[in-house]
């Protein structure tokens, strides 16, 4: 009931915007789990939803990379779109002249709890997104271009850990410091991407969040992601090399196809 109320409130807030009324996306579920089921993408990108990860390990390197991009790009854009719509809803409430209703106040407070912040300004900052090329590069590194076990068995593109036995998860093959390690299991690829953005929004990435308030320069932003990996500066170098060599920044201008 609570989630239904929040969803209703979000939709009401969005519907008050004439732009939101004109623009929406249509999710297109893609069935199948073989590489031949991966659809080519072009701009604007259709909102394809892949319900299960597709193992790309048997493809040649270049074919694997392109298949991974075709597979991940819609999911990344869907996750970004949903966050951006939520941010627009928050902005409308924050800028509302009239006094907020109890439901609207509760909606904002619940979001602040979810994103672990206390002010509207901080919430809006955490609800920002960043260039697609950065997300794609991190996804490629963490999933081995769509070949890792976590990606294949758990739709976990970024190897996000699980700390609760009450959530869907799988056990890692190796222990860490003598203790069992688990990673989260998602039921669809877009949810893994949404979880990644939440990790960036809530984790120790304050410098990254501050920087993306000022710029969309990919190579400036990635310098603030060294805390994402134990590799630190080496991780940033790998991100830069991967983005440049594979020309991933070309996808930063891609957007989802809108139903007008």
N, C-alpha and C positions, 0 to 999 in steps of 0.2 A: 504493500500500500504506500509506504514512504517513497520508494523508488518511482512508483507511478505518479505520485504527486509532484515530485521533482521534475520528472520528464514532462508532465503537463505544463508546469510552470515555465520550463525552458522553451517549449514550443510556443506558448503564449507570448513570451518575451521576444522570440524570434519573429513571430508572425506580425508583430507591430511594426517591423521594418519593411518598407516597400521593396527594398533590395532583396530581402530574404524571401518575400512572397514570389519574386520573379525567378529566383535562382534556387535550385535544389538538385540533388543528384539521385540517380536511380542505381541502386546496388544490383549488380548482375552476378549471381552465384555461378561459379564454374565448377563443374563436377569432374571427376577423374583424378588420377594420381601418377600419370606418366608425363614425360617431357613433351610428348605430342599434344598434350592437353593445354600447354601454356600458349596463351594467345599473344600475338604481336601487339605492341602498343604504339600509338601515334598520338600526336597532340591535336585536339584535347583528348585526354586519356579516359577511356571508359572505366567505370568504377567496378572493375572485376574483383570478386571476392573468392579467393581460393580457400576452401575449407580444410585442406590438408597440405602440408609441405610436400614438395616433389623433389625426390632425390636426383641431384644433377651430377653425381660423381662419375657416371659413365660417359659423359660428354667430353669432347675435346675442349681444351682450355677456352678458346675464343667463343665457341658455341655455348659453353657452360656460363661464361660471363654474360652473354647476351640473354640467355634464358633466365638467368638470375635477375637481371634488370627488368625483363618483361614481367617476371613473376612478382617482384617486390614493388615496382613503381606504383601500381594501383593501390596496394595496401598502404604504402607510405602516404600517398596523397589522400586516401580516405581518412587515415588517422589524423593528418594535419587539418583536413577540412572540418572534422568533428570538433577538434580542439578550438579551431578558429571560430566556429559557430558558437561554441560555449563562451568564448571570450567576448564575442559580440553581445551575447545575452547579458553577461556580467556588466559590460560597459553601459548598456541601456539601463540597467538597474542602478548602477552607480551614478549615472547622469540624470536620473529621473527627478523631475522637479517635485512631484507629489511625494508624500511620505510613503515609505515602503510598507506593504502589508506584512503581516506576520509570516505568511508563506514565503514571501520574497526574502525577508530577513533570514528565515531558516535556510532557504536555498543558498544564500551567500555564505552563511555560517558553516553549512555542511561542506561546501566547496573549500572553505578555508581549512577545515579539519582534514579533508582529503589531501589537500596540497600542503599541509603543515605550515600555514602562515597565519598572520593575525590581522593584516590590513588589506583593504581593497587594492591598494597600489601594488603590494607584493603579490596578491592573487593574480592581478592582470599581467604582471611580469612572468609569473610561472605558467600562465596560459598562452604565452607566446610560442611560436614554432620557429624552426630554423631551416636553412637551405637543405633541399632534398639530397644534394650530393653528399653532405656530411652523414646523414642517416644511412644512405646507401653504402657509403664507404665503411662505416662501422658495422653494418649488417654483413657486408662481404667478409670483413676480417673475422668477426665473431662466429660466423657460420661456415667459414671456409668456402665461400661462394656457393652455399646451399648443399654442403656435404656433411656437416657435423652431425653427430648422433642426436644432440639436443634439438637441432633444427628438424631432423627427420622424424624423430619419435615424439616430440613435444611441441612442435610449431614454435619453438623458442629460438628466435633468430639471434638474440643477443646474449644467450647464456645467462639470463637473469636468474639469480638464486632464489630459492624458497626457504623461508624460515618458519613456516607454519605447516604442521601436519594436517591441518584442516582444509588445505587447498590442494587442487590437482597438481601433481608434481612427479618427477622421476628421479631416481637415485643416480648420482654420478658414478662412473666406473672406479674412480680413485677417491680415497679419503683425503681429507685436508687436516693436517696436524692431528692425525689419529682419529678424526671424527668423520662421520658420514656427511656427505654433501648432497643436497638436492637442488634441482632447478625447477622452475615453474613450468607447468604444462598448459598450453592454450588450445582452445578448440578451433581457432582460425588464425590465419596470419595477421590480419589487421589488429587483432587483440594484442599480439606480441608487440607490434609497433606502438600501439597506444600505451602499453605498459612501459616501453622504453621512454616515451616522452614524459610519462609520470615519474620515472626514475630520474631523468634530467631535471624535472621540475622540483623534486623533493630532496634529492641527494646533495652531496657536497660540491655542487657546481655553481655556486653563487657568482663566481667571477665570470663564468661562461654566460650565465643569465644576464649579468650586468652588461656584458659586451654585446650581446645580441639585441639589447635595447638601443644600441648606438649604430650597429652596422650589420650588414648581411654579407660582408666579405668573408668568404669561406676560409681563407687561409689565416685570417686574423682570428676567427672564431675557434678553429681547431687547436690553436696554441693553448687554449684554456681547457682542453679536454685531457690533459696528461693525467689528471686524477682518475680518469675512467679506467685506467689499466695500470697494473703493477709495472709495466714497461716504461711508464712515464714519458720522458722525452722521445724515446724510441717509438712509442705508440703514435705520437704526433707526426713523426717523420713518416711512418708507414701510411698514415691517413693521407698525408700530403702527396706522397708518391703514388698511392692508389688512385686518388682523385685526378691528379695530373695525367698519369699514364693512360687511364681509361676514359679520360675526358668526361668525368661524371658531372662536372658543373654545367654541361649542356642541358641536364634535366632540371636545373633549378628554375627554369622558366615554364616547365610543364605544369598544366593545371587539369583538374578533372572536367569532364564534359558536363555541362549544365543542362538541365531541362528547363527551358524558358517558356 
